[in-house]
């Protein structure tokens, strides 16, 4: 129950932040990007609050969600999807480095190169940490 109460506080906080961003953008103090960000935060927070409310009220729904979240197959699929997404993102970004260099966009090429290096460095660090942990 403590975990759901913490989530309730977080979602309400995100909802308030979203409303404030939307309001500030509407008054001209921020550009339209922040209006979109605020609207998205507000909408997602509302949806998550409805889900959390249903989770607290409906025992069958809560049991179904708990099973989905703790099912070994779903966890394996989630890890496999993250791993594949990382691999493909690194590959696409690496191709982007070459393409942007050919297109005479050295700033973009350098930026994409730094992103690839950061991803590989983060992977390497996490690999060693997880190797020691497990």
N, C-alpha and C positions, 0 to 999 in steps of 0.2 A: 504494500500500500504506500510505503514511503516513496518508492520509485515512481508510482503514478502521480503522487502529489508533487514531486520534483518536476516531472514532465508538465504537469498542469501549470506550475509557476513559470517554467521556461516558455511554454506556448503562449501564455498570457503576456509575458514580457516581449516576445517576438511580435505579437499582435499589436501591442502598444507602439513598439519601435516602427512597425510598418505603417501604422496610422500617422505617426509623427512625421515620418519621411514623406508620405503622400501629402500631408498638410503643408509641410515646408516647401515642397516642390510646387504645390498649388498656389502658394503665396509669392512665388518667384524667388525665394531665397536659395533654392537648389534647382538644378536643371531637371529635365524630364526623365533622365535615367533613373533618378532617385524616386520619382513617382511610380515608375514601373517596379522598382525594387520593393518599395513600400507596399504596393498593391499585392505583389506576389507573397511577401511575408505575411501580410494580413490574411489573404485568402488561404494560404497553406496552414496558418495557425488555426483558423476557424475550422478547417477540415480535420486537423489533428485533434482539436478539442472535441469535436463530435465523435471521432473514433474513440478517444479516451473516455468520454461519457458512456458510450455504448459498452466499452470494455469493462467499466466499473459496474454497470447495471445488469448486463446479460452474461450470466455464468457460462453458458454454452459458447457464446462468441469468444469470451476470454480464454476458454479451454482450447478452442480451435486456433486462436492466434498464438497461444503458448506452444502448442504442438508444431505449428508452422515455423515458429522462431527457433525451436530447439530440435527440430528434425535433422538427423545426420545427413540425409540426402540433400536437403535444402541448404544446409551449411556447406556441404561439399560443392554444390552447384554455384553457390555464391562465391566461394573462394576461387573456383575455376573461372568464373566470369570475370572477377577482378584481375586474375592473373592474365587472362587473354586480353582484356582491355588494356592493361599495362603494356603487354608485348606489342599489340597493334598500335597503340598510341606512340610508343617509342619508335617503331618502324616508320609510321607516317610522319612524325616529326623529323626523323633523320632524312627521309626523302625530301621533306620541306626545306631542310637546310641546303641541300644540293640544288633544288629547284629555285629557291630564292637567290642563291648565289649566281646561278645561270641568268636569272632575270635582272641582274645588276641591282639587287636589293641587299647590300651587305649588312645593314642594320637588322633587317628581319632574319637574315641567315644567322647572324650572331646571336640574336635573341632565342631563336629556335634551338641553336646549338647549346646555349646555356640551359635551356629547359631540359634537353636530352641529358646533358651532363648531370644536372640536379637529380633527375629521375634515376639514372644509373647509380649515382652516388648514394642516394637514399635507399635504393634496392640493396646495394652492397652492404651498407651499414646495418640495415634491418636483417639481412641474411646472417651476418655475424652475431647480432644480438639474439636472434632466434635460435641459431646453432648452439649458443651457450646455454640458452634457456631450456631447450628441449634436447 
